[in-house]
């Protein structure tokens, strides 16, 4: 009965996507990206490889969690081929040309036939799922073919169906995994409560990823020239609710530079931001300034008198936080905050909205003393004033933020050690 309900859900989901594609760009990309997918897979992969791993990620955030593991495996196993799949367009469209793997595709919708066909073409030696993707037929096909299946950076909550009376199908999927690498002890206890014991608490691989970014990031001279040695408030992955609160909180701080990297960079939203922050300038406009060439070369030049810079590209944000005096992470007034670790790794006080309790790293950063949650513009304003006027308070928060990332690194190496010890791949 549970399988029938699952199949009905998949059919309704596909129908819903088809209808939404008539007006929704992401839904259209979701459908178009899966057209003739098996023919394209067969054409690109050709003869099945004896040493190929398949990593699947839901979207971009999960890719960033899986990326350190992929890159470690690539460096350790030179002859390895890697297939990367995404469920969401927001992951695939941004990383479809990622050079760290051999093939990037959308995941075909889950079904018995699709799972069999994918495995016949790909013939993976090892399969890695990231954080929380559970597709019944693909997971079951791994089990049938005795292919090792690892879940990395997994996290579980009591409210999930795995731990409910009706969750038999979900628990069956859990039993197909070779090993779970978990973010925390609570997840371990929950899995043990349903007799899943092939588990290790290794932490979150994102700590390794953000540390690597911070250690290898090149200076962005044009941003340095914009900041001009002033105090800077960097707001990343913001939504309209965040932007409205920021506007009210720092409207009178003419000496505080503001850099906003919105989550959505389509033309309509950028126009709305320009209206909300009069006198702001887009990054793309800044790069056409006559002084841009000098700034890019690291030479001092007065780029602009604007106090607000709007980033209208994707891929720069993780490197921008190094220039922040204070970092604000968006999403906390919507369904949940975005990646706070990208800012914390640089030793910045991190502020975010109230919807953060589902995010272990946010709870941990607050408890450790490097993060603050705010509920409105007044609270944000008070935080900014406190951080800018109380040097000891600022320095302590910055120190705690950096330390929180440092002490939580190491998950990637533990996963790699398991793969090597179990000889899941050969060099």
Secondary structure as UniProt FT lines:
FT   HELIX           2..20
FT   TURN            21..23
FT   HELIX           25..32
FT   TURN            33..36
FT   HELIX           37..45
FT   STRAND          52..57
FT   HELIX           60..76
FT   TURN            78..79
FT   STRAND          81..86
FT   HELIX           89..95
FT   TURN            96..97
FT   TURN            99..100
FT   STRAND          103..106
FT   HELIX           112..122
FT   STRAND          126..130
FT   TURN            131..132
FT   HELIX           136..144
FT   TURN            145..146
FT   STRAND          148..154
FT   TURN            158..159
FT   HELIX           161..163
FT   TURN            165..166
FT   HELIX           168..174
FT   TURN            175..176
FT   STRAND          179..182
FT   HELIX           185..193
FT   TURN            194..195
FT   STRAND          199..201
FT   HELIX           206..216
FT   HELIX           221..227
FT   TURN            228..229
FT   STRAND          232..238
FT   HELIX           240..250
FT   TURN            251..252
FT   TURN            254..255
FT   STRAND          257..262
FT   HELIX           267..276
FT   TURN            278..279
FT   STRAND          281..282
FT   HELIX           283..286
FT   TURN            287..288
FT   TURN            290..291
FT   HELIX           292..296
FT   TURN            297..298
FT   STRAND          308..310
FT   HELIX           317..320
FT   HELIX           321..323
FT   STRAND          326..329
FT   TURN            332..335
FT   HELIX           341..344
FT   TURN            345..347
FT   STRAND          349..352
FT   TURN            357..358
FT   HELIX           360..368
FT   STRAND          371..373
FT   HELIX           377..389
FT   HELIX           391..407
FT   HELIX           411..421
FT   TURN            422..423
//
